[in-house]
Amino acid sequence: MRIIDPHVHMYSRTTDDYQRMAAHGINCLIEPGFWLGSDREYAESFWDYFNHLTTFEPGRAKKYGITHYSFIAVNPKEARNKVAKDAVKGMYKYLERDNVLGIGEIGFDLITDAEEEIMKMQMDYAEKHKLLILIHTPHVKKPQGTERTIKVIEKMGLTTERILIDHNTEETIDMSLACGKVFCGHTLYPVSKMSPGRMVALIKKHGTDRILMNSAADWGVSDPLAVVKAVDLMWQEGFSEAEISKVVWDNPHKFFGQSSHWKLEK
Ligand SMILES: [Zn+2]
């Protein structure tokens, strides 16, 4: 089983994780831009980070046969940062790099007007340049945050098939699936968010169309093999190879393949 993990923050992981992921069939992963755990004081610090994501990480991944792509963005947690707008303005040139697929993760964290402004600024650029958008939905007040995000998408008239709304749960999947043709990501965490069991139940209820799942592994309690564990459970629950492959290979290919930078063989 070949697996794509569509959301992992390898910046915060060790090389052993690349090794383990490769050994378990993950041969491509996508790394969205995130908050590094402390606020950056200079716009230039964002740009150095984007440079790191597009040079050092792909090199580290390649040693284990993993193809590494990234999304870059000024993250919702940093929307209130005084340098956020400058950071966005200087970020666009990194989108031209051939391993960058689009803008993300953007969205709501505390669901504030400042977050909406910085999200719209980046969405507008993505729409104009036909780039993919990866949207983070908040941990707290998730349904409200998702609903407000969808309103923004509709009001701006964005091309929904180029949008991935991430971190869905049982509470948000109906409204996300109903938002045009957006793709819907789900994060599998050992302690919070979705467990493999909840994920499999969700797929049984909603089917596999436009559904993706990821580990979103980062600094916190998380598991780079979370997607592998959900795949194991899907086998145990009697899903066919085609159904499992659709979620962890075909759907990611379909979504990310809309970017001209996507070169992964099918
Ligand atoms: Zn993330």
Boltz pocket constraint, residues with backbone or C-beta under 6 A from the ligand:
constraints:
  - pocket:
      binder: B
      contacts: [[A, 7], [A, 9], [A, 32], [A, 33], [A, 34], [A, 105], [A, 216]]
      max_distance: 6.0
